[in-house]
Amino acid sequence: MKSMYNSDQDGRPNEPAEAVNSPDLDVLSKAHHARRFKRGLLWMGAGALTLVSSFAINFLCFQCGVDFHLPMYVLTSLGALGLLKGMMSIF
């Protein structure tokens, strides 16, 4: 007669089949964190590069006497948003 409880003859609980065949969750968590960290670094790098290019374009436009309001606000905003997205991906 089969026991209606999930245990062996000694009364110890049997391991469910899903727990035995499932991958280690700690390994999956570390891999997921590594992917997010790499993606966050890429976003932060792109944001920092955009901010540096914005500074260079603004400096050149100011020296030449050209209106620099549009590149100043657009590129600076995009760079700051890239940095924030990268930080959100990491943390």
Order of alpha helices (4+ residues) and beta strands (2+ residues): alpha-alpha-alpha
